[in-house]
Structure formats: C-alpha cells, structure tokens
Amino acid sequence: MIRINLLTVTDVSKKLHIGKTNTYKLFNKKDFPKIVIGKKLLIREDDLEKYIDKYVKGIIRL
C-alpha cells in the first residue's frame, strides 16, 4: 500500500515557520503544486520539499 502524506495550510505554515497569510499566498501561486478538494487546500509533502528545493536553487522566485 502506498502512503501519501498530505499537508494542510496549517501544516505547511508550521513546517515553514511562516504565517497563514503568507502560506495562503504560496498556495495561490500558479506554479505551486496544490491539490484542491472542495475548499480544502492540500499539498503532498514530497511536492512541498521539491518546490522548496527549486526555490533554494533559484529556479522559482517567490
């Protein structure tokens, strides 16, 4: 069985040590790999780590 760890806005906010307002701004970026289920915003933990790696390497600008 494959386990996919999904993070909520609150989870991402805590993980990145940023406020919820900035987290929502991140989720609203076109290139952010979010999953929308109804009104719930989610991201796979692996996708968040890849996104951060690209940011650190300078491929993505916030």
N, CA, C and O atoms as a Maestro MAE file, in Angstrom:
{
 s_m_m2io_version
 :::
 2.0.0
}

f_m_ct {
 s_m_title
 :::
 protein
 m_atom[248] {
  # First column is atom index #
  i_m_mmod_type
  r_m_x_coord
  r_m_y_coord
  r_m_z_coord
  i_m_residue_number
  s_m_chain_name
  s_m_pdb_residue_name
  s_m_pdb_atom_name
  i_m_atomic_number
  :::
  1 25 0.833 -1.175 0.000 1 A "MET " " N  " 7
  2 3 0.000 0.000 0.000 1 A "MET " " CA " 6
  3 2 0.884 1.248 0.000 1 A "MET " " C  " 6
  4 15 1.809 1.363 0.804 1 A "MET " " O  " 8
  5 25 0.591 2.173 -0.904 2 A "ILE " " N  " 7
  6 3 1.349 3.409 -1.000 2 A "ILE " " CA " 6
  7 2 0.721 4.438 -0.069 2 A "ILE " " C  " 6
  8 15 -0.493 4.639 -0.072 2 A "ILE " " O  " 8
  9 25 1.552 5.075 0.715 3 A "ARG " " N  " 7
  10 3 1.066 6.093 1.656 3 A "ARG " " CA " 6
  11 2 1.489 7.471 1.152 3 A "ARG " " C  " 6
  12 15 2.672 7.729 0.929 3 A "ARG " " O  " 8
  13 25 0.514 8.340 0.979 4 A "ILE " " N  " 7
  14 3 0.771 9.705 0.544 4 A "ILE " " CA " 6
  15 2 0.473 10.631 1.711 4 A "ILE " " C  " 6
  16 15 -0.637 10.631 2.244 4 A "ILE " " O  " 8
  17 25 1.458 11.417 2.106 5 A "ASN " " N  " 7
  18 3 1.284 12.327 3.221 5 A "ASN " " CA " 6
  19 2 0.862 13.689 2.678 5 A "ASN " " C  " 6
  20 15 1.647 14.371 2.019 5 A "ASN " " O  " 8
  21 25 -0.381 14.083 2.957 6 A "LEU " " N  " 7
  22 3 -0.894 15.372 2.515 6 A "LEU " " CA " 6
  23 2 -0.818 16.379 3.660 6 A "LEU " " C  " 6
  24 15 -1.121 16.061 4.810 6 A "LEU " " O  " 8
  25 25 -0.411 17.591 3.320 7 A "LEU " " N  " 7
  26 3 -0.292 18.654 4.303 7 A "LEU " " CA " 6
  27 2 -1.361 19.709 4.048 7 A "LEU " " C  " 6
  28 15 -1.673 20.023 2.900 7 A "LEU " " O  " 8
  29 25 -1.918 20.250 5.120 8 A "THR " " N  " 7
  30 3 -2.889 21.335 5.035 8 A "THR " " CA " 6
  31 2 -2.145 22.674 5.078 8 A "THR " " C  " 6
  32 15 -0.926 22.714 5.241 8 A "THR " " O  " 8
  33 25 -2.891 23.756 4.930 9 A "VAL " " N  " 7
  34 3 -2.309 25.092 5.041 9 A "VAL " " CA " 6
  35 2 -1.647 25.259 6.410 9 A "VAL " " C  " 6
  36 15 -0.540 25.788 6.507 9 A "VAL " " O  " 8
  37 25 -2.320 24.812 7.450 10 A "THR " " N  " 7
  38 3 -1.760 24.911 8.802 10 A "THR " " CA " 6
  39 2 -0.466 24.114 8.924 10 A "THR " " C  " 6
  40 15 0.501 24.586 9.522 10 A "THR " " O  " 8
  41 25 -0.444 22.905 8.358 11 A "ASP " " N  " 7
  42 3 0.757 22.070 8.400 11 A "ASP " " CA " 6
  43 2 1.936 22.765 7.706 11 A "ASP " " C  " 6
  44 15 3.048 22.795 8.232 11 A "ASP " " O  " 8
  45 25 1.676 23.318 6.527 12 A "VAL " " N  " 7
  46 3 2.726 23.991 5.758 12 A "VAL " " CA " 6
  47 2 3.215 25.223 6.510 12 A "VAL " " C  " 6
  48 15 4.415 25.489 6.566 12 A "VAL " " O  " 8
  49 25 2.286 25.964 7.084 13 A "SER " " N  " 7
  50 3 2.628 27.153 7.857 13 A "SER " " CA " 6
  51 2 3.576 26.808 9.002 13 A "SER " " C  " 6
  52 15 4.574 27.495 9.219 13 A "SER " " O  " 8
  53 25 3.264 25.757 9.720 14 A "LYS " " N  " 7
  54 3 4.121 25.324 10.834 14 A "LYS " " CA " 6
  55 2 5.461 24.804 10.344 14 A "LYS " " C  " 6
  56 15 6.504 25.098 10.928 14 A "LYS " " O  " 8
  57 25 5.429 24.035 9.277 15 A "LYS " " N  " 7
  58 3 6.644 23.424 8.751 15 A "LYS " " CA " 6
  59 2 7.629 24.482 8.233 15 A "LYS " " C  " 6
  60 15 8.841 24.344 8.399 15 A "LYS " " O  " 8
  61 25 7.099 25.536 7.605 16 A "LEU " " N  " 7
  62 3 7.954 26.573 7.035 16 A "LEU " " CA " 6
  63 2 8.173 27.752 7.983 16 A "LEU " " C  " 6
  64 15 8.934 28.671 7.678 16 A "LEU " " O  " 8
  65 25 7.502 27.717 9.130 17 A "HIS " " N  " 7
  66 3 7.609 28.793 10.121 17 A "HIS " " CA " 6
  67 2 7.215 30.150 9.525 17 A "HIS " " C  " 6
  68 15 7.903 31.155 9.709 17 A "HIS " " O  " 8
  69 25 6.092 30.144 8.808 18 A "ILE " " N  " 7
  70 3 5.552 31.384 8.250 18 A "ILE " " CA " 6
  71 2 4.090 31.495 8.664 18 A "ILE " " C  " 6
  72 15 3.470 30.507 9.055 18 A "ILE " " O  " 8
  73 25 3.554 32.689 8.575 19 A "GLY " " N  " 7
  74 3 2.168 32.907 8.944 19 A "GLY " " CA " 6
  75 2 1.200 32.321 7.920 19 A "GLY " " C  " 6
  76 15 1.585 31.987 6.799 19 A "GLY " " O  " 8
  77 25 -0.050 32.203 8.322 20 A "LYS " " N  " 7
  78 3 -1.055 31.634 7.426 20 A "LYS " " CA " 6
  79 2 -1.316 32.520 6.217 20 A "LYS " " C  " 6
  80 15 -1.600 32.013 5.132 20 A "LYS " " O  " 8
  81 25 -1.224 33.842 6.389 21 A "THR " " N  " 7
  82 3 -1.441 34.735 5.250 21 A "THR " " CA " 6
  83 2 -0.424 34.459 4.154 21 A "THR " " C  " 6
  84 15 -0.785 34.354 2.982 21 A "THR " " O  " 8
  85 25 0.839 34.343 4.527 22 A "ASN " " N  " 7
  86 3 1.879 34.039 3.538 22 A "ASN " " CA " 6
  87 2 1.736 32.622 2.992 22 A "ASN " " C  " 6
  88 15 2.060 32.366 1.832 22 A "ASN " " O  " 8
  89 25 1.261 31.720 3.810 23 A "THR " " N  " 7
  90 3 1.039 30.350 3.342 23 A "THR " " CA " 6
  91 2 -0.058 30.328 2.287 23 A "THR " " C  " 6
  92 15 0.070 29.646 1.270 23 A "THR " " O  " 8
  93 25 -1.141 31.074 2.523 24 A "TYR " " N  " 7
  94 3 -2.212 31.159 1.516 24 A "TYR " " CA " 6
  95 2 -1.704 31.799 0.231 24 A "TYR " " C  " 6
  96 15 -2.091 31.383 -0.861 24 A "TYR " " O  " 8
  97 25 -0.844 32.803 0.346 25 A "LYS " " N  " 7
  98 3 -0.249 33.415 -0.848 25 A "LYS " " CA " 6
  99 2 0.546 32.374 -1.630 25 A "LYS " " C  " 6
  100 15 0.487 32.335 -2.859 25 A "LYS " " O  " 8
  101 25 1.280 31.541 -0.921 26 A "LEU " " N  " 7
  102 3 2.049 30.474 -1.561 26 A "LEU " " CA " 6
  103 2 1.123 29.499 -2.273 26 A "LEU " " C  " 6
  104 15 1.375 29.125 -3.419 26 A "LEU " " O  " 8
  105 25 0.045 29.083 -1.597 27 A "PHE " " N  " 7
  106 3 -0.906 28.149 -2.194 27 A "PHE " " CA " 6
  107 2 -1.603 28.750 -3.416 27 A "PHE " " C  " 6
  108 15 -2.047 28.010 -4.294 27 A "PHE " " O  " 8
  109 25 -1.705 30.069 -3.485 28 A "ASN " " N  " 7
  110 3 -2.378 30.714 -4.608 28 A "ASN " " CA " 6
  111 2 -1.475 30.974 -5.809 28 A "ASN " " C  " 6
  112 15 -1.941 31.444 -6.847 28 A "ASN " " O  " 8
  113 25 -0.192 30.673 -5.672 29 A "LYS " " N  " 7
  114 3 0.721 30.821 -6.805 29 A "LYS " " CA " 6
  115 2 0.397 29.753 -7.853 29 A "LYS " " C  " 6
  116 15 0.087 28.611 -7.514 29 A "LYS " " O  " 8
  117 25 0.473 30.142 -9.134 30 A "LYS " " N  " 7
  118 3 0.131 29.218 -10.225 30 A "LYS " " CA " 6
  119 2 1.043 27.995 -10.267 30 A "LYS " " C  " 6
  120 15 0.594 26.893 -10.583 30 A "LYS " " O  " 8
  121 25 2.322 28.188 -9.949 31 A "ASP " " N  " 7
  122 3 3.275 27.078 -10.061 31 A "ASP " " CA " 6
  123 2 3.366 26.219 -8.801 31 A "ASP " " C  " 6
  124 15 4.160 25.280 -8.749 31 A "ASP " " O  " 8
  125 25 2.563 26.532 -7.793 32 A "PHE " " N  " 7
  126 3 2.581 25.747 -6.556 32 A "PHE " " CA " 6
  127 2 1.735 24.491 -6.748 32 A "PHE " " C  " 6
  128 15 0.563 24.590 -7.113 32 A "PHE " " O  " 8
  129 25 2.311 23.308 -6.508 33 A "PRO " " N  " 7
  130 3 1.625 22.037 -6.817 33 A "PRO " " CA " 6
  131 2 0.579 21.630 -5.770 33 A "PRO " " C  " 6
  132 15 0.743 20.628 -5.073 33 A "PRO " " O  " 8
  133 25 -0.467 22.399 -5.673 34 A "LYS " " N  " 7
  134 3 -1.503 22.153 -4.662 34 A "LYS " " CA " 6
  135 2 -2.559 21.178 -5.166 34 A "LYS " " C  " 6
  136 15 -2.686 20.928 -6.365 34 A "LYS " " O  " 8
  137 25 -3.296 20.647 -4.231 35 A "ILE " " N  " 7
  138 3 -4.461 19.802 -4.506 35 A "ILE " " CA " 6
  139 2 -5.644 20.505 -3.858 35 A "ILE " " C  " 6
  140 15 -5.598 20.845 -2.675 35 A "ILE " " O  " 8
  141 25 -6.694 20.722 -4.625 36 A "VAL " " N  " 7
  142 3 -7.887 21.378 -4.095 36 A "VAL " " CA " 6
  143 2 -9.012 20.360 -4.052 36 A "VAL " " C  " 6
  144 15 -9.384 19.788 -5.076 36 A "VAL " " O  " 8
  145 25 -9.548 20.137 -2.865 37 A "ILE " " N  " 7
  146 3 -10.693 19.246 -2.678 37 A "ILE " " CA " 6
  147 2 -11.772 20.077 -2.002 37 A "ILE " " C  " 6
  148 15 -11.707 20.352 -0.804 37 A "ILE " " O  " 8
  149 25 -12.763 20.470 -2.789 38 A "GLY " " N  " 7
  150 3 -13.777 21.387 -2.263 38 A "GLY " " CA " 6
  151 2 -13.105 22.716 -1.957 38 A "GLY " " C  " 6
  152 15 -12.547 23.356 -2.849 38 A "GLY " " O  " 8
  153 25 -13.157 23.128 -0.710 39 A "LYS " " N  " 7
  154 3 -12.489 24.359 -0.274 39 A "LYS " " CA " 6
  155 2 -11.166 24.081 0.431 39 A "LYS " " C  " 6
  156 15 -10.471 25.002 0.858 39 A "LYS " " O  " 8
  157 25 -10.829 22.807 0.544 40 A "LYS " " N  " 7
  158 3 -9.617 22.417 1.279 40 A "LYS " " CA " 6
  159 2 -8.403 22.459 0.351 40 A "LYS " " C  " 6
  160 15 -8.428 21.905 -0.748 40 A "LYS " " O  " 8
  161 25 -7.346 23.119 0.808 41 A "LEU " " N  " 7
  162 3 -6.086 23.208 0.074 41 A "LEU " " CA " 6
  163 2 -5.083 22.255 0.707 41 A "LEU " " C  " 6
  164 15 -4.853 22.282 1.916 41 A "LEU " " O  " 8
  165 25 -4.496 21.419 -0.128 42 A "LEU " " N  " 7
  166 3 -3.543 20.416 0.342 42 A "LEU " " CA " 6
  167 2 -2.338 20.384 -0.580 42 A "LEU " " C  " 6
  168 15 -2.398 20.862 -1.713 42 A "LEU " " O  " 8
  169 25 -1.260 19.827 -0.098 43 A "ILE " " N  " 7
  170 3 -0.086 19.563 -0.925 43 A "ILE " " CA " 6
  171 2 0.568 18.289 -0.408 43 A "ILE " " C  " 6
  172 15 0.615 18.038 0.796 43 A "ILE " " O  " 8
  173 25 1.068 17.494 -1.340 44 A "ARG " " N  " 7
  174 3 1.829 16.319 -0.924 44 A "ARG " " CA " 6
  175 2 3.136 16.789 -0.292 44 A "ARG " " C  " 6
  176 15 3.766 17.728 -0.779 44 A "ARG " " O  " 8
  177 25 3.534 16.141 0.776 45 A "GLU " " N  " 7
  178 3 4.763 16.531 1.470 45 A "GLU " " CA " 6
  179 2 5.965 16.469 0.528 45 A "GLU " " C  " 6
  180 15 6.826 17.347 0.564 45 A "GLU " " O  " 8
  181 25 6.027 15.445 -0.307 46 A "ASP " " N  " 7
  182 3 7.119 15.313 -1.282 46 A "ASP " " CA " 6
  183 2 7.142 16.496 -2.245 46 A "ASP " " C  " 6
  184 15 8.210 17.013 -2.570 46 A "ASP " " O  " 8
  185 25 5.952 16.929 -2.706 47 A "ASP " " N  " 7
  186 3 5.878 18.056 -3.636 47 A "ASP " " CA " 6
  187 2 6.328 19.348 -2.976 47 A "ASP " " C  " 6
  188 15 6.963 20.182 -3.622 47 A "ASP " " O  " 8
  189 25 6.010 19.528 -1.706 48 A "LEU " " N  " 7
  190 3 6.456 20.722 -0.988 48 A "LEU " " CA " 6
  191 2 7.978 20.738 -0.895 48 A "LEU " " C  " 6
  192 15 8.606 21.775 -1.109 48 A "LEU " " O  " 8
  193 25 8.564 19.599 -0.580 49 A "GLU " " N  " 7
  194 3 10.023 19.512 -0.472 49 A "GLU " " CA " 6
  195 2 10.686 19.799 -1.822 49 A "GLU " " C  " 6
  196 15 11.707 20.485 -1.872 49 A "GLU " " O  " 8
  197 25 10.117 19.282 -2.913 50 A "LYS " " N  " 7
  198 3 10.657 19.548 -4.253 50 A "LYS " " CA " 6
  199 2 10.540 21.026 -4.595 50 A "LYS " " C  " 6
  200 15 11.458 21.609 -5.173 50 A "LYS " " O  " 8
  201 25 9.410 21.632 -4.239 51 A "TYR " " N  " 7
  202 3 9.189 23.052 -4.504 51 A "TYR " " CA " 6
  203 2 10.221 23.894 -3.753 51 A "TYR " " C  " 6
  204 15 10.779 24.839 -4.311 51 A "TYR " " O  " 8
  205 25 10.472 23.553 -2.498 52 A "ILE " " N  " 7
  206 3 11.461 24.276 -1.693 52 A "ILE " " CA " 6
  207 2 12.857 24.091 -2.283 52 A "ILE " " C  " 6
  208 15 13.636 25.043 -2.335 52 A "ILE " " O  " 8
  209 25 13.180 22.880 -2.726 53 A "ASP " " N  " 7
  210 3 14.489 22.633 -3.355 53 A "ASP " " CA " 6
  211 2 14.674 23.521 -4.580 53 A "ASP " " C  " 6
  212 15 15.751 24.083 -4.780 53 A "ASP " " O  " 8
  213 25 13.634 23.652 -5.401 54 A "LYS " " N  " 7
  214 3 13.712 24.507 -6.589 54 A "LYS " " CA " 6
  215 2 13.891 25.966 -6.192 54 A "LYS " " C  " 6
  216 15 14.625 26.703 -6.849 54 A "LYS " " O  " 8
  217 25 13.227 26.383 -5.124 55 A "TYR " " N  " 7
  218 3 13.367 27.754 -4.641 55 A "TYR " " CA " 6
  219 2 14.798 28.011 -4.162 55 A "TYR " " C  " 6
  220 15 15.388 29.044 -4.477 55 A "TYR " " O  " 8
  221 25 15.340 27.080 -3.413 56 A "VAL " " N  " 7
  222 3 16.703 27.226 -2.888 56 A "VAL " " CA " 6
  223 2 17.712 27.285 -4.040 56 A "VAL " " C  " 6
  224 15 18.704 28.011 -3.962 56 A "VAL " " O  " 8
  225 25 17.461 26.529 -5.093 57 A "LYS " " N  " 7
  226 3 18.365 26.515 -6.251 57 A "LYS " " CA " 6
  227 2 18.165 27.724 -7.162 57 A "LYS " " C  " 6
  228 15 18.917 27.912 -8.119 57 A "LYS " " O  " 8
  229 25 17.145 28.552 -6.865 58 A "GLY " " N  " 7
  230 3 16.923 29.751 -7.650 58 A "GLY " " CA " 6
  231 2 16.057 29.565 -8.873 58 A "GLY " " C  " 6
  232 15 15.926 30.487 -9.679 58 A "GLY " " O  " 8
  233 25 15.460 28.393 -9.035 59 A "ILE " " N  " 7
  234 3 14.614 28.120 -10.195 59 A "ILE " " CA " 6
  235 2 13.271 28.823 -10.046 59 A "ILE " " C  " 6
  236 15 12.691 29.267 -11.037 59 A "ILE " " O  " 8
  237 25 12.772 28.928 -8.821 60 A "ILE " " N  " 7
  238 3 11.492 29.559 -8.538 60 A "ILE " " CA " 6
  239 2 11.738 30.808 -7.710 60 A "ILE " " C  " 6
  240 15 12.564 30.804 -6.797 60 A "ILE " " O  " 8
  241 25 11.026 31.870 -8.029 61 A "ARG " " N  " 7
  242 3 11.092 33.103 -7.233 61 A "ARG " " CA " 6
  243 2 9.768 33.311 -6.541 61 A "ARG " " C  " 6
  244 15 8.713 33.155 -7.155 61 A "ARG " " O  " 8
  245 25 9.809 33.664 -5.266 62 A "LEU " " N  " 7
  246 3 8.573 33.933 -4.526 62 A "LEU " " CA " 6
  247 2 8.217 35.343 -4.625 62 A "LEU " " C  " 6
  248 15 7.204 35.765 -4.066 62 A "LEU " " O  " 8
  :::
 }
 m_bond[247] {
  # First column is bond index #
  i_m_from
  i_m_to
  i_m_order
  :::
  1 1 2 1
  2 2 3 1
  3 3 4 2
  4 3 5 1
  5 5 6 1
  6 6 7 1
  7 7 8 2
  8 7 9 1
  9 9 10 1
  10 10 11 1
  11 11 12 2
  12 11 13 1
  13 13 14 1
  14 14 15 1
  15 15 16 2
  16 15 17 1
  17 17 18 1
  18 18 19 1
  19 19 20 2
  20 19 21 1
  21 21 22 1
  22 22 23 1
  23 23 24 2
  24 23 25 1
  25 25 26 1
  26 26 27 1
  27 27 28 2
  28 27 29 1
  29 29 30 1
  30 30 31 1
  31 31 32 2
  32 31 33 1
  33 33 34 1
  34 34 35 1
  35 35 36 2
  36 35 37 1
  37 37 38 1
  38 38 39 1
  39 39 40 2
  40 39 41 1
  41 41 42 1
  42 42 43 1
  43 43 44 2
  44 43 45 1
  45 45 46 1
  46 46 47 1
  47 47 48 2
  48 47 49 1
  49 49 50 1
  50 50 51 1
  51 51 52 2
  52 51 53 1
  53 53 54 1
  54 54 55 1
  55 55 56 2
  56 55 57 1
  57 57 58 1
  58 58 59 1
  59 59 60 2
  60 59 61 1
  61 61 62 1
  62 62 63 1
  63 63 64 2
  64 63 65 1
  65 65 66 1
  66 66 67 1
  67 67 68 2
  68 67 69 1
  69 69 70 1
  70 70 71 1
  71 71 72 2
  72 71 73 1
  73 73 74 1
  74 74 75 1
  75 75 76 2
  76 75 77 1
  77 77 78 1
  78 78 79 1
  79 79 80 2
  80 79 81 1
  81 81 82 1
  82 82 83 1
  83 83 84 2
  84 83 85 1
  85 85 86 1
  86 86 87 1
  87 87 88 2
  88 87 89 1
  89 89 90 1
  90 90 91 1
  91 91 92 2
  92 91 93 1
  93 93 94 1
  94 94 95 1
  95 95 96 2
  96 95 97 1
  97 97 98 1
  98 98 99 1
  99 99 100 2
  100 99 101 1
  101 101 102 1
  102 102 103 1
  103 103 104 2
  104 103 105 1
  105 105 106 1
  106 106 107 1
  107 107 108 2
  108 107 109 1
  109 109 110 1
  110 110 111 1
  111 111 112 2
  112 111 113 1
  113 113 114 1
  114 114 115 1
  115 115 116 2
  116 115 117 1
  117 117 118 1
  118 118 119 1
  119 119 120 2
  120 119 121 1
  121 121 122 1
  122 122 123 1
  123 123 124 2
  124 123 125 1
  125 125 126 1
  126 126 127 1
  127 127 128 2
  128 127 129 1
  129 129 130 1
  130 130 131 1
  131 131 132 2
  132 131 133 1
  133 133 134 1
  134 134 135 1
  135 135 136 2
  136 135 137 1
  137 137 138 1
  138 138 139 1
  139 139 140 2
  140 139 141 1
  141 141 142 1
  142 142 143 1
  143 143 144 2
  144 143 145 1
  145 145 146 1
  146 146 147 1
  147 147 148 2
  148 147 149 1
  149 149 150 1
  150 150 151 1
  151 151 152 2
  152 151 153 1
  153 153 154 1
  154 154 155 1
  155 155 156 2
  156 155 157 1
  157 157 158 1
  158 158 159 1
  159 159 160 2
  160 159 161 1
  161 161 162 1
  162 162 163 1
  163 163 164 2
  164 163 165 1
  165 165 166 1
  166 166 167 1
  167 167 168 2
  168 167 169 1
  169 169 170 1
  170 170 171 1
  171 171 172 2
  172 171 173 1
  173 173 174 1
  174 174 175 1
  175 175 176 2
  176 175 177 1
  177 177 178 1
  178 178 179 1
  179 179 180 2
  180 179 181 1
  181 181 182 1
  182 182 183 1
  183 183 184 2
  184 183 185 1
  185 185 186 1
  186 186 187 1
  187 187 188 2
  188 187 189 1
  189 189 190 1
  190 190 191 1
  191 191 192 2
  192 191 193 1
  193 193 194 1
  194 194 195 1
  195 195 196 2
  196 195 197 1
  197 197 198 1
  198 198 199 1
  199 199 200 2
  200 199 201 1
  201 201 202 1
  202 202 203 1
  203 203 204 2
  204 203 205 1
  205 205 206 1
  206 206 207 1
  207 207 208 2
  208 207 209 1
  209 209 210 1
  210 210 211 1
  211 211 212 2
  212 211 213 1
  213 213 214 1
  214 214 215 1
  215 215 216 2
  216 215 217 1
  217 217 218 1
  218 218 219 1
  219 219 220 2
  220 219 221 1
  221 221 222 1
  222 222 223 1
  223 223 224 2
  224 223 225 1
  225 225 226 1
  226 226 227 1
  227 227 228 2
  228 227 229 1
  229 229 230 1
  230 230 231 1
  231 231 232 2
  232 231 233 1
  233 233 234 1
  234 234 235 1
  235 235 236 2
  236 235 237 1
  237 237 238 1
  238 238 239 1
  239 239 240 2
  240 239 241 1
  241 241 242 1
  242 242 243 1
  243 243 244 2
  244 243 245 1
  245 245 246 1
  246 246 247 1
  247 247 248 2
  :::
 }
}
